[in-house]
Amino acid sequence: MSTRTGAAERTRLPGSAYAPRGTMVLQGTRGVASQAGITALTEELGAPAAFTVAVGAAVACALLSWTVRAAVPGPVRELRPAGAERSG
């Protein structure tokens, strides 16, 4: 049951909660566009061409991730809130 005071007591989400939501929306949009492109390519040129494009895209993604990863200088420091202790 919704009450007038219940709506006033709700807190607003922090700004950091909106970034993951936007990322999920963009990933979904990209996924649908990729599926549509692969489907059109398969209908036009056949399955071998669509497979070649998919493998090429996977290789390009792997190369990009390896390039970016190599550019990170040194070890990444551990992020913890101030005053938090390590568990375990």
Backbone as a ProteinNet text record, in pm:
[ID]
protein_1_A
[PRIMARY]
MSTRTGAAERTRLPGSAYAPRGTMVLQGTRGVASQAGITALTEELGAPAAFTVAVGAAVACALLSWTVRAAVPGPVRELRPAGAERSG
[TERTIARY]
84.4	0	89.2	61	140.7	76.3	157.1	107.4	185	131.1	195.8	329.5	334.4	458.4	561	514.9	607.2	685.8	620.2	688.7	789.1	759.2	849.5	971.5	960.8	1071.4	1173.8	1140.8	1234.7	1356.7	1470.6	1593.4	1627.5	1696.3	1736.6	1861.8	1869.9	1987.1	2109.3	2225.6	2346.3	2380.5	2454	2490.3	2566.1	2640.3	2718	2628.9	2503.2	2412.4	2364.8	2373.3	2323	2422.2	2550.4	2650.7	2634.2	2619.1	2599	2470.2	2367.2	2241.7	2259	2326.5	2351.9	2438.1	2535.6	2622.4	2542.5	2450.3	2368.5	2279.4	2225.1	2140.3	2222.9	2343	2428	2473.5	2502.6	2542.2	2427.3	2307.4	2191.4	2167.6	2181	2163.3	2267.9	2391.5	2499.3	2475.6	2429.6	2404.2	2296.3	2189.2	2080.2	2128.1	2204.8	2256.6	2351.1	2431.9	2523.6	2446.1	2343.5	2262.8	2195.5	2145.1	2079.3	2179.5	2300.2	2402	2445.8	2467.3	2508.9	2397.6	2272.3	2159.8	2153	2166.1	2162.8	2279.5	2396.6	2513.6	2495.2	2438.4	2415	2316.5	2210.2	2110.8	2168.4	2256.9	2312.3	2426.2	2521.8	2643.4	2659.8	2576.6	2586.8	2657.5	2650	2704.9	2857	2934.1	3080.1	3125.3	3061.7	3098.1	3063.8	2948	2908	3002.4	3043.4	3137.3	3272.4	3318.2	3445.1	3440.1	3329.9	3315.7	3314.3	3243.8	3236.5	3373.6	3448.6	3582.5	3675.5	3665.6	3747.5	3719.1	3592.8	3556	3610.1	3604.7	3657.6	3808.9	3879	4024.4	4056	3980.7	4003.2	3980.6	3877.1	3850.7	3964.6	4013.9	4123.5	4248.7	4281.6	4399.3	4386.1	4267.4	4244.7	4260.8	4205	4216.1	4360.3	4436.6	4577.1	4658.2	4625.6	4697.3	4671.4	4547.5	4511.7	4570.7	4566	4617.5	4768	4841	4985.5	5022.3	4932	4961.1	4939.5	4884.1	4859.6	4992.1	5034.8	5163.8	5156.5	5240.9	5256	5130.7	5139.8	5024	4917	4795.2	4683.2	4667.4	4655.7	4643.3	4504	4495.1	4368.9	4281.2	4155.5	4062.8	3973.7	3978.7	3892.7	3845.3	3726.1	3680.8	3773.7	3782.7	3868	3825.5	3920.9	3893	3849.3	3832.5	3789.7	3909.6	3883.4	3988.3	3975	4084.5	4081.4	4010.2	3932.9	3867.3	3952.5	3950.8	4019.1	4158.5
-117.3	0	123.9	215	336.9	446.6	510.1	621.1	746	855.9	983.4	994.1	949	956.8	855.7	741.1	640	692	766.3	821.7	927.7	1002.2	1107.6	1050.9	931.1	872	803.9	779.9	714	801.1	736.9	811.1	798.2	897.4	896.2	810.1	739.6	657.3	745.7	698.7	778	781.4	883.2	898.3	779.4	709	593.9	478.3	477.1	369.2	384.9	504.9	526.9	484.4	484.1	444.4	297.9	203.1	64.3	45.6	118.9	106.4	154.8	267.5	318.2	223.3	162.6	65.5	-54	-102.3	-217.2	-183.7	-63.6	-22.7	-19.1	37.8	45.8	-92.3	-181.7	-317	-390.8	-372.5	-435.8	-383.6	-252.7	-192.5	-244.1	-250.7	-300.5	-446.6	-525.9	-667.2	-687.8	-611.8	-623	-579.7	-472.2	-425.3	-528.7	-593.3	-696.5	-815.2	-855.6	-968	-934.5	-814.2	-774.4	-772.7	-722.2	-718.3	-856.5	-945.6	-1082.2	-1155.4	-1133.3	-1197.1	-1150.7	-1020	-967.5	-1021.2	-1028.8	-1080.8	-1228	-1305	-1446.8	-1466.1	-1387.5	-1399.9	-1358.5	-1259.2	-1207.3	-1294.4	-1331.8	-1398.5	-1541.7	-1584.6	-1721.2	-1729.5	-1847.5	-1870.1	-1855.9	-1902.4	-1888	-1741.7	-1652.5	-1510.6	-1454	-1489.4	-1441.2	-1495	-1621.3	-1679.2	-1607.4	-1576.6	-1506.1	-1368.8	-1298.3	-1166.5	-1179.3	-1277.6	-1295.9	-1329	-1416.9	-1452.1	-1331.7	-1255.7	-1135.7	-1033	-1017.1	-922.9	-970.3	-1100	-1153.8	-1133.2	-1155.2	-1133.9	-986.2	-897.5	-754	-712.7	-766.3	-735.4	-786.1	-905.6	-960.8	-875.2	-837.2	-753	-617.9	-559.8	-432.3	-446	-551.3	-568.9	-594.1	-667.9	-692.3	-564.6	-481.3	-355.5	-263	-251.9	-165	-218.5	-348.7	-409.1	-386.5	-392.8	-374.8	-231.2	-136.8	3.7	44.4	-42.8	-9.4	-15.4	95.3	95.8	32.1	-63.5	-120.9	-187	-237	-301.9	-200.4	-244.3	-159.2	-169.1	-54	-56.6	-102.2	-156.1	-207.1	-90.7	-92.3	12.5	-35.8	36.1	5.7	137	135.7	256.8	287.1	413.6	453.8	381.8	324.6	257.1	112.7	64.5	-74.1	-167.5	-282.5	-379.9	-491.9	-555.9	-669.6	-785.2	-859.8	-976.9	-1100	-1194.1	-1319.8	-1319
0	0	0	-85.7	-94.9	-11.1	67.6	148.8	114.8	153.1	125.6	199.4	324.6	401.6	351.5	302.3	250.4	131.6	45.1	-71.3	-30.1	74	118.9	189.7	245.8	319.1	229.8	105.9	16.1	-7.4	-13.8	-41.5	-189.6	-239.3	-379.4	-395.5	-508	-534.2	-553.1	-510.2	-533.6	-682.2	-721.4	-862.3	-917.5	-831.9	-879	-921.8	-881.7	-920.8	-1064.1	-1119.1	-1254.6	-1362.1	-1331.8	-1431.2	-1473.2	-1379	-1422.5	-1502.2	-1465.8	-1540.8	-1684.1	-1700.9	-1836.2	-1916.2	-1850.1	-1916.7	-1964.6	-1881.5	-1921.3	-2039.8	-2041.6	-2154.1	-2282.3	-2275.1	-2393.6	-2439.9	-2346.5	-2384.4	-2451.3	-2400.7	-2463.1	-2603	-2619.4	-2751.8	-2849.2	-2802.1	-2887.4	-2924.6	-2828.6	-2855.3	-2959.7	-2949.8	-3047.5	-3185.7	-3191.5	-3319.4	-3380.3	-3296.9	-3346.4	-3402.1	-3330.9	-3379	-3510.9	-3522.3	-3647.1	-3762	-3736.2	-3840.5	-3883.6	-3788.9	-3821	-3896	-3855.2	-3924.8	-4069.8	-4091.3	-4228.3	-4310.3	-4248.4	-4318.9	-4353.3	-4262.2	-4287.1	-4401.6	-4402.1	-4509.8	-4645.1	-4642.9	-4767.7	-4821.8	-4734.5	-4782.1	-4733	-4639.4	-4589.2	-4455	-4397.1	-4264	-4257.1	-4355.9	-4344.1	-4332.3	-4405.1	-4397.1	-4260.7	-4207.1	-4075.5	-3968	-3980.4	-3884.8	-3891.1	-4011.8	-4028.9	-3962.7	-3979.4	-3917.6	-3765.1	-3712.3	-3567.3	-3509.4	-3575.6	-3527.7	-3538.4	-3646.7	-3662.2	-3553.5	-3518.5	-3411.9	-3277.2	-3251.6	-3125.7	-3117.2	-3226.8	-3228.6	-3207.7	-3271	-3253.5	-3108.4	-3044.9	-2903.9	-2815.5	-2843.2	-2764.1	-2779.1	-2901.4	-2923.8	-2853.6	-2860.4	-2793.3	-2641.8	-2584.2	-2439.3	-2397.8	-2477.3	-2443.6	-2456.2	-2552.4	-2569.9	-2451.7	-2409.8	-2298.1	-2168.9	-2149.9	-2027.5	-2015.1	-2123.3	-2118.1	-2082.2	-2106.7	-2081.4	-1935.7	-1853.9	-1713.6	-1638.3	-1576.4	-1507.5	-1368.5	-1341.3	-1208.4	-1153.6	-1031	-968.9	-929	-933.4	-894.1	-743.5	-677.3	-532.4	-492.6	-372.5	-322.1	-275.8	-316.1	-277.9	-164.2	-52.3	62.2	121.5	181.1	251.3	368.5	404.7	516.1	643.2	713.9	839.1	824.8	702.3	682.5	699.8	760.8	780.6	678.5	651	559.8	626.5	550.5	606	575.2	665.1	644.5	676.3
[MASK]
++++++++++++++++++++++++++++++++++++++++++++++++++++++++++++++++++++++++++++++++++++++++

